[in-house]
């Protein structure tokens, strides 16, 4: 068995059973990263010394019967906006070149305390403000299916590291879709928790009211275990989760506007699989969703620009112009419009919660488009602008509404199906996703 491409939880069980050593797994990943031609566009920097020390300690605990949890000794990759002590954390930006934090972020510290091995830091979109993953000033992450395509953003390196067998799983951050989109475009599972569910101390922000860290992995179980790992809690029991009792609402309308035929066909086939497995499917168009989407320009860019204005305007020439333009799009939004938009969004969140009460999840295509070609994005500014807006259009719905959401792969490469749960209902959503996953994998 190729353990490097096995789910993180399977690796954990194999370590427990003595079938594989954390040392061998870690060395395997480090060697694979050293050999892979695309690795410099996936990992911003590896942490081999730390990884080896942590894997040896995990190996010794396993031999002594003192493992700290299921993922003790499992090697993870971390997005490069998550602080790692004495190792560069630059958030994919030349503005932060040479930035070296003194301490681990809270979630990295929590994972380390439970025995997870830190392999290194993965490339990302510049300051996390794009869904495409295009980053000419630093590194553009390639797609795992086709290196001529983008890997998705902003957590593209985290997703592609897992997809290509360069990490057991990875942690990214999600402000408008940055965990779920690259997961979908690379055939993986990506889980965005409810904002506030994860400690964000030591993670470079984009929009604090939307930012949340979450896992990218090969299964829902992996995501559930990693979610518990970074929170220092116990993972939910997913045993017995069955699709036959699921109540699912297909969100019609906005998610399908301008959608390409491949993601739509993949989604429809996945819904048919869920229905065949016994899930109850209801279709609805909700005006509160479409109204919330119109508020995006008033909410994301103003906060992002406010947080990064000083660094940006001190050296704007260091930034990729389309990303610079996105940040500056928030420069002229008034405080009155920003506050009014949040007040309106809070009302729309209440309307949405009332409309979907009684459903286990609201489902929609993770992205309405396929990953675009890198060369065309680099040479066609209008294409970049249109594809970037579409790439995050569907995932951003969950961020706007303050919901947990998870993307599962479908039978069509680079196409995902997204499930949105109730705000604060992260564990229930993971169980729903586990049930859906059994139907989609049959």
VEXPA-622102 format. One line per field, with one value per residue (C-alpha): x, y, z; residue number from 0. Coordinates in steps of 0.2 Angstrom, whole numbers. Layout:
X = (X | ...)
Y = (Y | ...)
Z = (Z | ...)
num = (NUM | ...)
***
This chain:
X = (0 | 6 | 4 | 9 | -8 | -18 | -30 | -23 | -34 | -29 | -11 | -15 | -22 | -8 | 4 | -6 | -6 | 13 | 11 | 21 | 32 | 30 | 48 | 46 | 31 | 39 | 55 | 44 | 35 | 52 | 60 | 44 | 45 | 63 | 60 | 44 | 48 | 32 | 37 | 44 | 28 | 18 | 29 | 35 | 47 | 49 | 53 | 64 | 73 | 56 | 48 | 61 | 62 | 43 | 42 | 55 | 45 | 29 | 38 | 44 | 27 | 19 | 32 | 28 | 10 | 8 | 1 | -9 | -22 | -27 | -16 | -1 | 14 | 4 | 13 | 3 | 6 | 2 | -3 | 10 | -1 | -1 | 14 | 27 | 40 | 57 | 52 | 46 | 28 | 25 | 7 | 12 | 17 | 34 | 28 | 31 | 47 | 59 | 45 | 49 | 37 | 44 | 29 | 18 | 0 | -12 | -19 | -1 | 3 | -13 | -9 | 9 | 4 | -7 | 8 | 5 | 21 | 24 | 31 | 32 | 22 | 13 | 11 | -4 | -12 | -5 | -12 | -26 | -36 | -40 | -49 | -39 | -22 | -12 | 3 | 17 | 27 | 30 | 23 | 8 | 2 | -1 | -17 | -15 | -24 | -15 | 0 | -6 | -21 | -22 | -23 | -35 | -34 | -30 | -25 | -19 | -2 | -11 | -23 | -10 | 2 | -11 | -17 | 0 | 5 | 17 | 7 | -6 | -17 | -16 | -23 | -29 | -39 | -56 | -62 | -73 | -70 | -51 | -52 | -66 | -62 | -44 | -51 | -64 | -52 | -40 | -52 | -51 | -62 | -61 | -70 | -74 | -79 | -91 | -81 | -76 | -75 | -56 | -43 | -36 | -22 | -6 | -14 | -12 | -29 | -38 | -56 | -57 | -76 | -75 | -58 | -58 | -45 | -50 | -43 | -40 | -39 | -44 | -60 | -73 | -66 | -49 | -57 | -67 | -51 | -41 | -54 | -54 | -35 | -33 | -46 | -39 | -56 | -63 | -69 | -87 | -92 | -96 | -100 | -117 | -120 | -131 | -138 | -156 | -162 | -154 | -165 | -156 | -161 | -154 | -150 | -157 | -154 | -138 | -126 | -130 | -129 | -115 | -110 | -101 | -108 | -96 | -98 | -117 | -117 | -106 | -117 | -133 | -126 | -120 | -138 | -145 | -133 | -139 | -157 | -154 | -147 | -163 | -159 | -174 | -171 | -180 | -176 | -178 | -173 | -170 | -170 | -160 | -145 | -145 | -147 | -133 | -122 | -124 | -116 | -99 | -91 | -96 | -89 | -73 | -62 | -65 | -59 | -45 | -38 | -40 | -29 | -16 | -16 | 0 | 10 | 2 | 4 | 22 | 27 | 13 | 25 | 28 | 11 | 3 | -8 | -25 | -23 | -18 | -33 | -44 | -37 | -39 | -57 | -61 | -52 | -67 | -81 | -88 | -89 | -108 | -110 | -99 | -109 | -126 | -121 | -117 | -133 | -142 | -132 | -137 | -155 | -152 | -144 | -159 | -170 | -159 | -159 | -178 | -180 | -169 | -174 | -177 | -164 | -148 | -139 | -141 | -132 | -124 | -110 | -94 | -88 | -97 | -82 | -67 | -49 | -43 | -27 | -12 | -6 | -23 | -25 | -8 | -11 | -29 | -34 | -53 | -53 | -44 | -57 | -72 | -65 | -59 | -77 | -85 | -72 | -78 | -96 | -104 | -92 | -94 | -112 | -107 | -95 | -108 | -121 | -109 | -111 | -100 | -98 | -89 | -84 | -84 | -77 | -89 | -85 | -80 | -62 | -61 | -79 | -86 | -102 | -104 | -115 | -119 | -125 | -132 | -121 | -112 | -118 | -100 | -101 | -118 | -113 | -98 | -109 | -121 | -106 | -100 | -117 | -117 | -99 | -105 | -117 | -105 | -92 | -103)
Y = (0 | 18 | 25 | 42 | 43 | 35 | 45 | 53 | 42 | 26 | 31 | 34 | 17 | 9 | 17 | 11 | -7 | -6 | -7 | 9 | 20 | 39 | 41 | 31 | 41 | 58 | 53 | 47 | 64 | 74 | 63 | 64 | 83 | 83 | 73 | 81 | 94 | 104 | 104 | 122 | 128 | 119 | 121 | 138 | 130 | 113 | 110 | 94 | 96 | 99 | 85 | 73 | 77 | 76 | 60 | 51 | 57 | 50 | 33 | 32 | 35 | 22 | 9 | 13 | 13 | 31 | 38 | 55 | 52 | 45 | 57 | 56 | 54 | 59 | 72 | 88 | 103 | 121 | 136 | 150 | 162 | 151 | 156 | 143 | 147 | 153 | 148 | 161 | 164 | 176 | 174 | 172 | 190 | 199 | 213 | 200 | 193 | 188 | 188 | 175 | 173 | 168 | 157 | 144 | 149 | 142 | 129 | 123 | 122 | 112 | 100 | 98 | 94 | 80 | 73 | 79 | 81 | 98 | 95 | 113 | 128 | 128 | 142 | 152 | 167 | 184 | 189 | 176 | 188 | 177 | 161 | 156 | 154 | 164 | 172 | 177 | 187 | 172 | 155 | 150 | 133 | 120 | 110 | 91 | 85 | 97 | 108 | 120 | 124 | 134 | 124 | 136 | 148 | 154 | 138 | 130 | 123 | 114 | 106 | 101 | 94 | 82 | 77 | 73 | 63 | 76 | 77 | 66 | 81 | 100 | 115 | 130 | 146 | 151 | 168 | 167 | 149 | 146 | 129 | 122 | 128 | 121 | 105 | 103 | 108 | 94 | 80 | 82 | 86 | 103 | 108 | 126 | 128 | 141 | 157 | 158 | 139 | 139 | 149 | 161 | 168 | 168 | 167 | 182 | 189 | 195 | 198 | 194 | 192 | 179 | 171 | 153 | 139 | 122 | 105 | 99 | 80 | 64 | 60 | 68 | 57 | 65 | 82 | 78 | 72 | 87 | 99 | 91 | 91 | 110 | 113 | 101 | 92 | 75 | 71 | 67 | 49 | 47 | 28 | 23 | 39 | 34 | 44 | 36 | 48 | 64 | 79 | 90 | 107 | 110 | 129 | 134 | 151 | 160 | 145 | 140 | 157 | 157 | 140 | 129 | 112 | 101 | 107 | 107 | 89 | 83 | 91 | 84 | 66 | 68 | 73 | 58 | 47 | 54 | 52 | 34 | 31 | 37 | 55 | 67 | 81 | 98 | 112 | 130 | 148 | 159 | 178 | 181 | 172 | 183 | 198 | 193 | 191 | 209 | 215 | 206 | 222 | 232 | 219 | 210 | 222 | 237 | 226 | 218 | 235 | 242 | 228 | 229 | 247 | 252 | 238 | 239 | 257 | 257 | 246 | 243 | 239 | 222 | 216 | 207 | 221 | 212 | 208 | 225 | 231 | 220 | 227 | 245 | 241 | 243 | 260 | 271 | 261 | 273 | 267 | 271 | 259 | 245 | 246 | 246 | 231 | 221 | 226 | 220 | 204 | 200 | 201 | 190 | 177 | 176 | 174 | 160 | 151 | 151 | 146 | 130 | 125 | 106 | 102 | 93 | 103 | 115 | 108 | 117 | 115 | 120 | 130 | 135 | 134 | 122 | 128 | 140 | 140 | 149 | 157 | 164 | 171 | 179 | 187 | 192 | 204 | 203 | 184 | 185 | 197 | 187 | 170 | 176 | 182 | 166 | 155 | 160 | 165 | 149 | 146 | 164 | 161 | 151 | 164 | 178 | 168 | 163 | 144 | 129 | 121 | 106 | 101 | 83 | 77 | 70 | 58 | 72 | 78 | 95 | 96 | 96 | 96 | 108 | 105 | 120 | 117 | 127 | 141 | 132 | 115 | 110 | 92 | 89 | 94 | 83 | 68 | 73 | 74 | 57 | 50 | 59 | 53 | 35 | 37 | 47 | 34 | 19)
Z = (0 | -4 | 14 | 7 | -2 | 12 | 22 | 38 | 49 | 40 | 43 | 62 | 63 | 54 | 66 | 81 | 74 | 71 | 52 | 48 | 58 | 59 | 55 | 39 | 34 | 38 | 28 | 14 | 13 | 14 | 0 | -11 | -9 | -13 | -29 | -35 | -49 | -44 | -25 | -26 | -32 | -18 | -2 | 2 | 14 | 22 | 40 | 40 | 56 | 66 | 56 | 60 | 79 | 80 | 70 | 81 | 97 | 89 | 85 | 103 | 110 | 98 | 104 | 122 | 120 | 124 | 108 | 111 | 99 | 82 | 72 | 83 | 71 | 56 | 45 | 40 | 30 | 35 | 25 | 25 | 34 | 50 | 61 | 64 | 77 | 70 | 52 | 39 | 38 | 23 | 17 | -1 | -2 | -6 | 7 | 21 | 14 | 29 | 42 | 55 | 70 | 87 | 91 | 83 | 80 | 92 | 81 | 76 | 94 | 98 | 84 | 90 | 108 | 101 | 91 | 74 | 63 | 55 | 37 | 32 | 25 | 8 | -5 | -6 | -15 | -10 | 7 | 4 | -7 | -22 | -26 | -42 | -34 | -47 | -38 | -51 | -38 | -27 | -34 | -43 | -37 | -51 | -51 | -46 | -62 | -74 | -70 | -84 | -73 | -57 | -41 | -33 | -19 | -7 | 1 | -15 | -9 | 5 | -6 | -20 | -7 | -1 | -18 | -25 | -9 | -2 | 15 | 24 | 26 | 27 | 36 | 26 | 30 | 22 | 21 | 5 | 0 | 1 | 9 | -1 | -18 | -19 | -11 | -25 | -39 | -33 | -29 | -10 | 5 | 12 | 28 | 33 | 51 | 58 | 61 | 79 | 81 | 79 | 88 | 75 | 86 | 76 | 59 | 48 | 44 | 29 | 36 | 54 | 54 | 40 | 43 | 49 | 48 | 42 | 35 | 18 | 17 | 8 | 18 | 30 | 44 | 41 | 42 | 58 | 67 | 61 | 66 | 84 | 83 | 80 | 93 | 106 | 108 | 104 | 86 | 83 | 81 | 63 | 64 | 57 | 47 | 33 | 18 | 19 | 32 | 25 | 22 | 9 | 1 | -17 | -17 | -35 | -43 | -40 | -38 | -56 | -65 | -78 | -72 | -84 | -89 | -81 | -63 | -66 | -73 | -59 | -46 | -54 | -54 | -36 | -31 | -41 | -31 | -15 | -19 | -25 | -8 | 1 | 4 | 3 | -10 | -10 | -22 | -17 | -22 | -8 | -11 | 5 | -2 | -18 | -7 | 4 | -11 | -17 | 0 | -4 | -11 | 5 | 17 | 11 | 3 | 15 | 30 | 20 | 14 | 32 | 39 | 26 | 20 | 28 | 21 | 4 | 1 | 7 | -7 | -19 | -33 | -24 | -27 | -42 | -49 | -50 | -31 | -27 | -36 | -26 | -10 | -16 | -20 | -2 | -1 | -5 | 4 | 18 | 36 | 35 | 21 | 29 | 45 | 36 | 26 | 41 | 49 | 34 | 33 | 51 | 46 | 30 | 41 | 52 | 37 | 29 | 46 | 46 | 28 | 30 | 47 | 47 | 33 | 37 | 24 | 10 | -6 | -21 | -33 | -24 | -39 | -55 | -65 | -68 | -64 | -78 | -87 | -79 | -95 | -100 | -83 | -83 | -100 | -100 | -87 | -91 | -90 | -73 | -66 | -72 | -67 | -50 | -46 | -52 | -43 | -26 | -30 | -23 | -8 | -2 | 2 | 17 | 23 | 21 | 30 | 44 | 41 | 42 | 25 | 17 | -1 | -6 | -22 | -36 | -50 | -61 | -58 | -51 | -47 | -29 | -21 | -6 | 10 | 21 | 39 | 53 | 61 | 75 | 69 | 64 | 71 | 64 | 47 | 48 | 52 | 37 | 26 | 31 | 27 | 10 | 7 | 8 | -6 | -17 | -16 | -20)
num = (0 | 1 | 2 | 3 | 4 | 5 | 6 | 7 | 8 | 9 | 10 | 11 | 12 | 13 | 14 | 15 | 16 | 17 | 18 | 19 | 20 | 21 | 22 | 23 | 24 | 25 | 26 | 27 | 28 | 29 | 30 | 31 | 32 | 33 | 34 | 35 | 36 | 37 | 38 | 39 | 40 | 41 | 42 | 43 | 44 | 45 | 46 | 47 | 48 | 49 | 50 | 51 | 52 | 53 | 54 | 55 | 56 | 57 | 58 | 59 | 60 | 61 | 62 | 63 | 64 | 65 | 66 | 67 | 68 | 69 | 70 | 71 | 72 | 73 | 74 | 75 | 76 | 77 | 78 | 79 | 80 | 81 | 82 | 83 | 84 | 85 | 86 | 87 | 88 | 89 | 90 | 91 | 92 | 93 | 94 | 95 | 96 | 97 | 98 | 99 | 100 | 101 | 102 | 103 | 104 | 105 | 106 | 107 | 108 | 109 | 110 | 111 | 112 | 113 | 114 | 115 | 116 | 117 | 118 | 119 | 120 | 121 | 122 | 123 | 124 | 125 | 126 | 127 | 128 | 129 | 130 | 131 | 132 | 133 | 134 | 135 | 136 | 137 | 138 | 139 | 140 | 141 | 142 | 143 | 144 | 145 | 146 | 147 | 148 | 149 | 150 | 151 | 152 | 153 | 154 | 155 | 156 | 157 | 158 | 159 | 160 | 161 | 162 | 163 | 164 | 165 | 166 | 167 | 168 | 169 | 170 | 171 | 172 | 173 | 174 | 175 | 176 | 177 | 178 | 179 | 180 | 181 | 182 | 183 | 184 | 185 | 186 | 187 | 188 | 189 | 190 | 191 | 192 | 193 | 194 | 195 | 196 | 197 | 198 | 199 | 200 | 201 | 202 | 203 | 204 | 205 | 206 | 207 | 208 | 209 | 210 | 211 | 212 | 213 | 214 | 215 | 216 | 217 | 218 | 219 | 220 | 221 | 222 | 223 | 224 | 225 | 226 | 227 | 228 | 229 | 230 | 231 | 232 | 233 | 234 | 235 | 236 | 237 | 238 | 239 | 240 | 241 | 242 | 243 | 244 | 245 | 246 | 247 | 248 | 249 | 250 | 251 | 252 | 253 | 254 | 255 | 256 | 257 | 258 | 259 | 260 | 261 | 262 | 263 | 264 | 265 | 266 | 267 | 268 | 269 | 270 | 271 | 272 | 273 | 274 | 275 | 276 | 277 | 278 | 279 | 280 | 281 | 282 | 283 | 284 | 285 | 286 | 287 | 288 | 289 | 290 | 291 | 292 | 293 | 294 | 295 | 296 | 297 | 298 | 299 | 300 | 301 | 302 | 303 | 304 | 305 | 306 | 307 | 308 | 309 | 310 | 311 | 312 | 313 | 314 | 315 | 316 | 317 | 318 | 319 | 320 | 321 | 322 | 323 | 324 | 325 | 326 | 327 | 328 | 329 | 330 | 331 | 332 | 333 | 334 | 335 | 336 | 337 | 338 | 339 | 340 | 341 | 342 | 343 | 344 | 345 | 346 | 347 | 348 | 349 | 350 | 351 | 352 | 353 | 354 | 355 | 356 | 357 | 358 | 359 | 360 | 361 | 362 | 363 | 364 | 365 | 366 | 367 | 368 | 369 | 370 | 371 | 372 | 373 | 374 | 375 | 376 | 377 | 378 | 379 | 380 | 381 | 382 | 383 | 384 | 385 | 386 | 387 | 388 | 389 | 390 | 391 | 392 | 393 | 394 | 395 | 396 | 397 | 398 | 399 | 400 | 401 | 402 | 403 | 404 | 405 | 406 | 407 | 408 | 409 | 410 | 411 | 412 | 413 | 414 | 415 | 416 | 417 | 418 | 419 | 420 | 421 | 422 | 423 | 424 | 425 | 426 | 427 | 428 | 429 | 430 | 431 | 432 | 433 | 434 | 435 | 436 | 437 | 438 | 439 | 440 | 441)
***
